Amino acid sequence: MRPKASDPKRKRAFITGASSGIGSELTRLFAADGIDLVLASRNRERLLRSADELRDRHGIEITVIPTDLARIEAPEEIFRELKERRLSIDILVNCAGFNVYGKFAETDLSEELALLQLCVITPTQLIKLVLPHMLEQGYGRILNIGSTGSFVPGPLNSVYCAAKAYFLSLSEALYIELKESGVTITTVCPGATASEFASRAGMTDTRLFRMGRLSTRKVARAAYAALWKKKRLVIPGFWNRAGVLGTRFVPRGLSLKFAQFIMSRRP
């Protein structure tokens, strides 16, 4: 159930990847419900513009933390700053991420290590850091943005899919561990989405993205609704759900060939 304006303690959400895409849409949804925000991203200018707009429109408290979450020190630095400001986190949204596209033998190792830090290590650290307070107060919400790539290995998308498989596995395990604690964890696994994510990775001309994309707003709304309904897992979009369901019945080898086909560029 969403917090009400009459609640004696206003809730505060910490959102990573808040300057663009799904993360930016989520900040608007939280702000519209009167939830204070901590926004983290590398893009300082975008964060400041968004914060000013949302403060003016909704009268909420917003803390902006421009930082590169692909640095191993970033989570500890953020929580040190929050502690100094006496800001506690009631809702954590792990949304930051990027992709490295191409054959593993040819892609850049430094980019892939940054991807693993951002999509695996950093969200694991952040969950570790927020959990003690959430468990102590008997309330907490964690929203993790995964991928349909969590469900099957992705040739040409290998490191990203492996990272998202880890993220889904961790999230579902914690969903069970946290039962009856007052803390819930929800994972949302979108497919191709119309955002800067694909263009940054050089994937806009792959079959996956040419077959159709959901808007960031639609994905964010599905994620936001799932969070308050305390759902374990949500896959936005009919065809995305059908594709994931199909992996349960199709031989693994065939799934891998299909994954390679849709991740390839059209000739």
Secondary structure, 3 states (H helix, E strand, C coil): CCCCCCCCCCCEEEEECCCCHHHHHHHHHHHHCCCEEEEEECCHHHHHHHHHHHHHHHCCCEEEEECCCCCCCHHHHHHHHHHHCCCCCCEEEECCCCCCCCCCCCCCHHHHHHHHHHHHHHHHHHHHHHHHHHHHHCCEEEEEECCHHHCCCCCCCHHHHHHHHHHHHHHHHHHHHCCCCCEEEEEECCCCEECHHHHHHCCCCEHHHHCCCEEHHHHHHHHHHHHHCCCCEECCCHHHHHHHHHCCCCCHHHHHHHHHHHHCECC
